[in-house]
Amino acid sequence: MARVGATAWARSPLFVAITALLLAAAVGISADDDHDGVAPTLLVSLDGFRASYLDAQPEDALPNLNAMWREGVRASLYPRFISKTFPNHYSIVTGLQEEHHGIVANHMWDPRLRSEFNLASTESEWWNEGEPIWVTASRARITNKVYFWPGSEALIRKHRPDVYFKYDISVTYEERVDAVSNWVKEAHADVDIDTGKPKPAFMALYFDEPDHTGHVYGPASDEVKAAVRRVDESIGRLRMNVGEDVWNATNVVVVSDHGMAQLSSTRVVNLADGACGLNFTELFVTGDGVAAHLWRRHGPSDQFPSEVQAEDARFDPRVVAARITACHPNVTAWAKEDVPPRLRYSDNARIGPVVVAADVGWLMCGECLRLFFSLHVYFRIGKSTDVVLFVSYRARNVRRGRLRQRNLRRPSRRIRRGSRELGLTARHRPRVRTRVRRHRVLRHARVRQRRERDESR
C-alpha cells in the first residue's frame, strides 16, 4: 500500500545537505553576530551527466565545472533503482525513495486512480506523496523559484513555487541562465530589515543535457563531449552574469540524476520469444526496456490493467517472475513483495505485481524490437554508472567539515579508485599515498592481532 505523508521517512544525505545550506542561518542569528549573511541556495541539474564525463576531457575543456568542485566538493552519487529522470529528480528534492514519494517511473499506472502517468502529468494526486524542498520553503515563507524541475508545474500539497515555468525544450540555455542569474542577484538584494543580511532563498535550474545527446549518439561519442562543454559554458555564463562577489556568497549545488550506458543489438532479450514466451496480449506493461512493471489484463481488447490483480490463477506474480528469471541470465524479475529490500522498491501501489530489470548494458523487449531500436539506441541504467555532484557552499554558519564528512562523501575518501578519478593534482598525491599506507598498516595490525588471539586459544 502506498505511503502518504512520507515526510516521516529518513531523508537522503544529499537532501539533508541541500536543506542545511538553505536553512543554515535560520537558527536565530542576531545583527551583532560575525556573519556575512544567509547564503541563498541554487540547485542545478545536468540531466544524464555520468561521473566519468568530467574526466573524459582535459581539465581546461571544462574550466567552470572543474573550478567549481576545486573550490568546494566533488563526489559520486548513485541513482535510485529506477534510474530515470522523474523518479530521481523527485528523490533529490524530497529526500525520499521512489516507493515513498510515489514517482516510481517515468511511465506508470495507478490502480486507485485508474490512470496512467507520463512526463506531461501535472495533476496533484501524482505528486502529493512527497514534499519537495520548494514546498517546504513555501510553508516556511522562504522565497523559492524553479526553472523546469520535474514536478515544479504541479500543485503539491496546496503549494507551487513562487516562480515556475511550463517545460518547453525550445527555451535556450542562455534564456534559462539569464533568468536564474537575475533570481540570484535579487536574492542577495532581498535584505532582512532586522539583521541587515540577505534572507534565505531557494532556486533550482534544470538542463536536459547531456542526457538528450547521450540517447542519440551514445555516452562515448564526441557529440556527448560537446554537450558536456555546452553545460559547462552555461555554468560559466551564470557565474559571469551574477559576478564573483555574488557567486562567492551563494551556495551552489550541481547534481545529476542518472548515468548512461551503451547498448548493442547483440544484447537484447525478447521476452515474447520461445525461451520466455510471455503472452503480451494478456499483460499491461509500464516502464521501458531496462526496468518494467507487468500487470494482468483480460485480453487485447482491454486497454488498461484489470482492477483485481491477485485473483486470477493464470497470473501468479511469483510464477511469472520465476519464469522470466529462468529464461535469460541477464534479466531478473521479482514479484512485487519479493523485490530485495536494498532496492527500496516494493511499498507503493504504483509498482506493478511483477518487476523486471535487465542487467547493465542489456535491453528487454516484447514484440516491438525493430520499432524500439529505431527510437532509442542508448538507455540510462542505474546499477553501475554513478553520477556527478559538485557543491560550492558559502553559508558561514554551516560547519563545513561536518557537511563534507557526514552529509557528502568526499572523493578523497575513495582513495582506492585512484587519484586520476578523484581529480587530484600532483601536490595532493603524496598525501593520498600516505593515507593508503596508513590504512594498510592498521589493517595488517588488526589481522595480526586477531591471528595471535586465535592462536592463544
Buried (B, 14 or more C-beta within 10 A) or exposed (E): EBBEEBEEBEBBBBBBBBBBBBBBBEEEBEEEEEBBBBBBBBBBBBBBBBBBBBBBBEBEEBBBBBBBBBBBBBBBBBBBBBBBBBBBBBBBBBBBBBBBBBBBBBBBBBBEEEBBBEEEBBEEBBBBBBBBBBBBBBEEEBBBBBBBBBBBBBEBBEBBBBBBBEBEEEBEBEEBBEBBBEBBBBBBEBEBEEBEBBBBBBBBBBBBBBBBBBBEBBBEBEEBBBBBBBBBBBBBBBBEBBBEEBBBBBBBBBBBBBBBBBBEEEBBBBBBBEEBEBEBEBBBBBBBBBBBBBBBBEEEEEEEBBEEBEEEEEBBBBEBBBBBBEBBEBBBBBBBEBBEEEBBBBBBBBBBBBBBBBBBBBBBBBBBBEEBBEEBBBBBBBBEBBBBBBBBBBBBBBEEEEBBEEBBBEBBEEBEEEBEBBBBEEEEBEEBEEEEEEEEEEEEEEEEEEEEEEEEE
